[in-house]
Amino acid sequence: MSNKIKTFLAIVFYYSGISYLSFRINVLFSKLFVVNYHCTPFEFNSNFEYQIKFLKKFYTNTSLDNLKEINKLNPNTRNKPFLIITFDDGLRSNYDNALPILKKHGFSGWFFICPKFLNRSSLNILNEHSIFPKQKYDDNRYCMNKSELLSLSSSNFIGSHTFSHHRFRNDDLEKKINNEIVSSKISLQKELNLKIDSFAWVGGEEDHYIEKANKKIIKNYNFVFTTLVKSIYSKVNHKNIPRTNIENTFSKEMFLFQISGILDLVYIFKRKRVSRILNK
């Protein structure tokens, strides 16, 4: 779906009430909903707080223990479905801008880090690896450093996002796949002295979900996040947890459209094709 069409539909569905109605129905049947952000620039802090406050009305925060035991929990013992808020790429703007707002409203963040950029995160280096921050830093450091990650780890969660923000391809050599998946985990654990047990695929493009990478991922991580746009209504597959992308730059119309569940239907066939690969 093109951005122009999506923007048009977001506006029409917002003011007609379709997005909100679809969202409320979606929440009614949801067990778990996962969203992901990228850069969270300061100038859109008010947008981000609006989004978090909106989500807080309908969802409850998810701890690691909640996620581990979610398939055993009795749905009658909770009033709201669970929400996981994730951030890809380990950008400094997440620490500076998003983290205080999450803390203010009682949410944990799940931060997926590329260890290659822990100590080398200039704008040029990130751009070379298809990461495009939207907030400028005069000191040219765009990713969180070790002390910032350790600071947030006490009440948030850290996972791997490959070693170098790599989109997998069928022609990737075994050495490359091993570095992006296994070395990424080892590097983060050594650098931070933390257990790294979750992984988020890079990119939502269908052809980057490849079987040989998936086998290595599910062998090394217990919780695997994709970007396959879906609320979860029944049993959670911990090796294939879909996420819905939102950004703090989104208008209210686009934000509600993205989380309404409408896009779950748009991507249903892509999700089935990718899931066949991931569930082999």
C-alpha positions as CSV (number, residue, x, y, z in Angstrom):
1,M,0.0,0.0,0.0
2,S,1.5,3.4,-1.0
3,N,1.9,6.2,1.5
4,K,-0.5,8.4,-0.4
5,I,-3.3,5.8,-0.3
6,K,-2.5,5.0,3.4
7,T,-2.7,8.7,4.3
8,F,-6.0,9.1,2.5
9,L,-7.5,6.1,4.1
10,A,-6.2,7.1,7.6
11,I,-7.9,10.5,7.3
12,V,-11.2,9.0,5.9
13,F,-11.4,6.2,8.5
14,Y,-10.5,8.5,11.4
15,Y,-13.2,11.1,10.8
16,S,-15.8,8.4,9.8
17,G,-15.1,6.6,13.1
18,I,-14.1,3.4,11.3
19,S,-10.6,3.3,12.7
20,Y,-11.7,3.8,16.3
21,L,-14.5,1.2,15.9
22,S,-12.1,-1.3,14.4
23,F,-9.6,-0.6,17.2
24,R,-12.1,-1.2,20.0
25,I,-13.2,-4.5,18.4
26,N,-9.5,-5.5,18.1
27,V,-8.8,-4.7,21.7
28,L,-11.8,-6.7,22.8
29,F,-10.4,-9.9,21.4
30,S,-6.6,-9.2,21.8
31,K,-4.3,-11.1,24.1
32,L,-1.1,-9.3,23.2
33,F,-0.3,-6.4,21.0
34,V,3.3,-5.4,20.1
35,V,4.3,-2.1,18.5
36,N,7.7,-0.9,17.3
37,Y,9.3,2.5,17.0
38,H,12.6,3.7,15.5
39,C,13.9,7.2,16.0
40,T,11.9,9.3,18.5
41,P,12.9,12.9,17.9
42,F,12.4,15.5,20.6
43,E,10.2,17.8,18.6
44,F,7.5,15.1,18.5
45,N,7.6,14.3,22.2
46,S,4.0,15.5,22.6
47,N,2.9,13.1,19.8
48,F,4.7,10.2,21.6
49,E,3.1,11.0,25.0
50,Y,-0.3,11.2,23.3
51,Q,0.2,7.8,21.8
52,I,1.4,6.2,25.1
53,K,-1.5,7.7,27.1
54,F,-3.9,6.5,24.5
55,L,-2.5,2.9,24.6
56,K,-2.5,3.0,28.4
57,K,-6.2,3.3,28.4
58,F,-6.7,0.0,26.7
59,Y,-3.5,-2.1,27.4
60,T,-1.4,-3.1,30.3
61,N,2.4,-3.3,30.5
62,T,4.1,-6.6,29.8
63,S,7.1,-7.9,31.9
64,L,9.4,-10.7,30.8
65,D,7.7,-13.0,33.2
66,N,4.3,-12.1,31.7
67,L,5.6,-12.9,28.2
68,K,7.1,-16.2,29.4
69,E,3.9,-17.3,31.1
70,I,1.3,-15.6,28.8
71,N,0.0,-18.8,27.3
72,K,-0.8,-20.1,30.8
73,L,-2.5,-17.0,32.1
74,N,-6.2,-17.1,32.6
75,P,-7.7,-14.2,30.5
76,N,-10.4,-13.7,33.2
77,T,-7.7,-12.6,35.7
78,R,-6.8,-9.4,33.8
79,N,-8.9,-6.4,32.7
80,K,-6.8,-5.4,29.7
81,P,-4.7,-7.2,27.0
82,F,-0.9,-7.0,27.2
83,L,1.2,-4.4,25.3
84,I,4.9,-4.6,24.4
85,I,6.5,-1.4,23.2
86,T,9.7,-2.0,21.2
87,F,12.4,0.2,19.8
88,D,14.7,-0.8,16.9
89,D,18.3,0.2,16.3
90,G,19.3,1.4,19.8
91,L,19.1,5.1,18.9
92,R,20.0,7.8,21.4
93,S,16.8,9.6,20.9
94,N,15.0,6.7,22.5
95,Y,17.0,7.1,25.7
96,D,16.7,10.9,25.7
97,N,13.1,11.3,24.7
98,A,11.0,8.1,24.8
99,L,12.3,6.5,28.0
100,P,11.3,9.3,30.4
101,I,7.7,9.2,28.9
102,L,7.5,5.5,29.2
103,K,8.6,5.6,32.8
104,K,6.1,8.4,33.6
105,H,3.3,6.2,32.4
106,G,4.4,2.9,33.9
107,F,5.6,1.2,30.7
108,S,8.8,-0.8,30.0
109,G,10.5,-0.6,26.7
110,W,12.1,-3.4,24.7
111,F,15.2,-2.1,23.0
112,F,16.8,-4.0,20.2
113,I,20.4,-3.2,19.7
114,C,23.0,-3.6,16.9
115,P,26.3,-4.0,18.9
116,K,28.4,-2.8,15.9
117,F,27.2,0.7,16.7
118,L,27.7,0.7,20.5
119,N,31.0,2.6,20.2
120,R,30.8,3.8,16.6
121,S,27.5,5.6,15.8
122,S,28.2,8.6,13.6
123,L,25.6,9.7,11.2
124,N,27.6,8.5,8.2
125,I,28.1,5.0,9.7
126,L,24.5,4.6,10.5
127,N,23.4,5.8,7.1
128,E,25.7,3.3,5.4
129,H,23.7,0.6,7.3
130,S,20.3,2.0,6.4
131,I,19.6,3.7,9.7
132,F,18.4,7.2,9.3
133,P,18.0,9.2,12.6
134,K,15.6,12.1,12.5
135,Q,17.2,14.1,15.4
136,K,20.5,15.8,15.1
137,Y,23.3,15.5,17.7
138,D,26.2,18.0,17.6
139,D,28.6,15.4,19.0
140,N,27.7,13.0,16.1
141,R,26.8,10.2,18.5
142,Y,23.5,8.8,17.5
143,C,23.2,5.5,19.3
144,M,23.0,4.7,23.0
145,N,26.3,4.0,24.7
146,K,27.1,1.3,27.2
147,S,26.3,3.4,30.3
148,E,22.9,4.4,28.9
149,L,22.0,0.8,28.1
150,L,23.1,-0.3,31.5
151,S,21.0,2.5,33.1
152,L,17.8,1.5,31.3
153,S,18.3,-2.2,31.7
154,S,17.1,-2.2,35.4
155,S,13.5,-1.7,34.4
156,N,13.5,-2.3,30.6
157,F,14.7,-5.1,28.3
158,I,17.5,-5.4,25.8
159,G,17.7,-7.7,22.8
160,S,19.6,-8.1,19.6
161,H,18.8,-6.5,16.2
162,T,21.6,-8.3,14.3
163,F,25.2,-7.3,14.7
164,S,25.1,-4.6,12.0
165,H,21.5,-3.9,11.0
166,H,21.6,-6.6,8.4
167,R,18.7,-7.6,6.2
168,F,19.2,-11.3,5.5
169,R,19.5,-12.6,1.9
170,N,19.4,-16.1,0.5
171,D,23.0,-15.7,-0.7
172,D,24.3,-14.9,2.7
173,L,27.2,-17.1,3.7
174,E,27.0,-19.2,6.9
175,K,29.8,-17.0,8.4
176,K,27.8,-13.8,7.8
177,I,24.6,-15.3,9.3
178,N,26.5,-16.6,12.3
179,N,28.1,-13.2,12.9
180,E,24.8,-11.3,12.7
181,I,22.9,-13.7,14.9
182,V,25.3,-15.5,17.3
183,S,28.1,-13.0,17.5
184,S,25.6,-10.2,18.1
185,K,24.3,-12.0,21.2
186,I,27.7,-12.8,22.5
187,S,28.9,-9.3,22.0
188,L,26.0,-7.7,23.8
189,Q,26.3,-10.2,26.7
190,K,30.0,-9.5,27.1
191,E,29.7,-5.8,26.8
192,L,26.7,-5.4,29.1
193,N,27.1,-8.4,31.3
194,L,23.4,-9.2,30.7
195,K,21.5,-12.2,29.4
196,I,20.3,-11.5,25.9
197,D,17.4,-13.8,25.1
198,S,15.3,-11.8,22.5
199,F,15.9,-10.9,18.9
200,A,14.1,-8.6,16.3
201,W,14.4,-9.2,12.6
202,V,15.6,-6.2,10.5
203,G,13.1,-4.9,7.9
204,G,9.6,-6.0,7.1
205,E,10.3,-7.0,3.5
206,E,9.1,-10.5,2.8
207,D,12.3,-11.7,1.0
208,H,14.5,-11.0,4.0
209,Y,12.8,-13.6,6.2
210,I,14.9,-16.6,5.1
211,E,14.9,-20.2,6.5
212,K,18.6,-20.6,7.2
213,A,18.7,-17.4,9.3
214,N,15.5,-18.4,11.1
215,K,17.0,-21.8,12.1
216,K,19.9,-20.0,13.7
217,I,17.8,-17.4,15.4
218,I,15.3,-19.8,17.0
219,K,18.3,-21.9,18.2
220,N,19.9,-19.0,20.0
221,Y,16.9,-16.9,21.3
222,N,13.8,-17.7,23.2
223,F,11.8,-14.6,22.0
224,V,11.8,-13.6,18.4
225,F,10.0,-10.5,17.1
226,T,9.0,-9.8,13.5
227,T,7.3,-6.9,11.7
228,L,4.3,-8.8,10.4
229,V,1.5,-6.5,11.6
230,K,-0.9,-8.5,13.8
231,S,-2.6,-8.5,17.2
232,I,-2.4,-11.8,18.9
233,Y,-5.7,-13.3,19.9
234,S,-4.9,-16.7,21.2
235,K,-1.7,-18.7,21.8
236,V,1.6,-16.7,21.5
237,N,4.3,-18.2,19.4
238,H,7.4,-17.0,21.2
239,K,9.6,-17.6,18.1
240,N,7.3,-15.5,15.8
241,I,5.9,-12.4,17.7
242,P,4.5,-10.0,15.2
243,R,4.8,-6.2,15.6
244,T,3.0,-3.2,14.2
245,N,5.1,-0.2,13.2
246,I,4.2,3.2,14.6
247,E,6.4,6.4,14.9
248,N,6.1,9.4,17.1
249,T,6.0,11.5,13.9
250,F,2.6,10.0,13.0
251,S,-0.5,12.2,13.0
252,K,-3.4,11.1,15.2
253,E,-5.2,9.8,12.1
254,M,-2.2,7.7,11.0
255,F,-1.5,6.4,14.5
256,L,-5.0,5.2,15.0
257,F,-5.1,3.7,11.5
258,Q,-1.9,1.7,12.2
259,I,-3.1,0.2,15.5
260,S,-6.8,-0.3,14.4
261,G,-6.3,-3.8,13.2
262,I,-7.3,-2.8,9.6
263,L,-3.8,-3.5,8.4
264,D,-3.9,-7.0,9.9
265,L,-6.2,-7.8,7.0
266,V,-4.1,-6.0,4.4
267,Y,-1.0,-8.1,5.2
268,I,-2.7,-11.4,5.9
269,F,-1.3,-13.2,2.9
270,K,2.2,-11.9,3.3
271,R,2.1,-12.9,7.0
272,K,1.0,-16.4,6.1
273,R,3.8,-16.8,3.5
274,V,6.4,-15.6,6.0
275,S,5.0,-17.6,8.8
276,R,5.3,-20.8,6.7
277,I,9.1,-20.1,6.5
278,L,9.4,-19.2,10.2
279,N,7.4,-22.2,11.4
280,K,9.3,-24.8,9.5
